[in-house]
Amino acid sequence: MPGTGNSSSRKYAATVIRHTWSDRILVAIGFPALGALAGWLLKLLINWAASWPWKPWEGPMKLINNAPEPAVTIGSLVVGALAGVVIVFLAEHEYVTVTIEDDQVTLARGDSSQTVPRSAIRAVFVDSKRLVLLGGKGQELAVESKNEGADLPSAKSIAAGFQAHGYPWLPNGDPYKNEYRRWVEDMPGLPSGSNAIFKARATALEKDDEKSIAELRAELGKLGVVVRDTDKRQWWRCVQV
């Protein structure tokens, strides 16, 4: 069983870990620029497609191809850049901020946050783009996962923050990784009601429905089942009784 970390009477100021400003500025500049480039390339593609004997969406293509210059070029650049701006706002909403204090940890993303007291935490690790806080029975107290839309800061900075406050950081990842079994429909050994949730979650994974993926993971957690995903396949283990 993972340990409880180093105990110390020394108090540290809260450590706040988030994406660096340089990374966020790069995203803020890069995506609108790439969007504008994509818009310009799409306009060139439409001009080229206008010469084809058969034209998909002939009406809209003819309208764009016959539009006066430079208006059509400027318009394609603006529309592409605006699409890039939308992606930037979506990325900002999915950035995870980890606030580590001596007595608790808070994971915040978008409009939601979850706080876990230090006394409940028996292990912390990052594994396969997942930040996980485990309790004494191996249950997941909090999870931020790329599969559920989360965009984590660097694993190195997360590790340094938890170690600075003496939390039980596990550099080798999940201590229960050898206990997971791949879920298949109606398999035995699961608590009552779990298979129905797994089926619904499999559908959510196929649709990349991040909200449902997270909600159904939480429902499995209430039944004592821990789930992790690999290439839209679900793997599970039960928590200790």
VENMOMO-V68314 format. One record per pair of residues at least 6 apart in sequence whose ideal C-beta (glycine too) atoms are under 6 Angstrom apart, sorted by sequence separation. I is the first residue (numbers start at 1). J is the second residue. If there is no record, write none. Layout:
# VENMOMO-V68314
i,j
I,J
I,J
This chain:
# VENMOMO-V68314
i,j
55,61
135,141
144,150
163,169
99,106
106,113
107,114
125,132
162,169
220,227
227,234
228,235
132,140
133,141
204,212
98,107
106,115
124,133
133,142
186,195
204,213
227,236
159,169
217,227
97,108
104,115
105,116
123,134
132,143
225,236
226,237
121,133
122,134
96,109
104,117
122,135
131,144
225,238
104,118
122,136
224,238
46,61
50,65
103,118
120,135
130,145
183,198
201,216
224,239
200,216
93,110
116,133
129,146
46,64
47,65
197,216
120,141
131,152
197,219
197,220
116,141
116,142
205,232
114,142
126,155
194,223
194,225
126,158
191,223
43,76
191,224
107,142
40,76
39,76
40,77
107,144
39,77
124,162
138,176
39,79
36,77
39,80
109,150
38,80
124,167
36,80
35,80
36,81
123,168
124,169
125,170
35,81
127,173
123,170
127,174
35,83
96,144
125,173
32,81
35,84
34,84
183,234
32,84
31,84
32,85
182,235
183,236
96,150
94,149
180,235
31,87
95,151
96,152
31,88
94,151
180,237
179,237
28,88
27,88
100,161
149,210
176,237
148,210
102,165
27,91
100,165
148,213
148,214
19,95
18,97
17,98
140,221
147,229
16,99
14,99
15,100
140,226
14,101
11,102
139,239
138,239
137,239
138,240
137,240
2,122
2,123
19,153
18,153
17,153
17,157
17,158
17,161
15,161
12,165
8,166
6,166
5,166
5,167
5,168
4,168
3,168
2,168
2,175
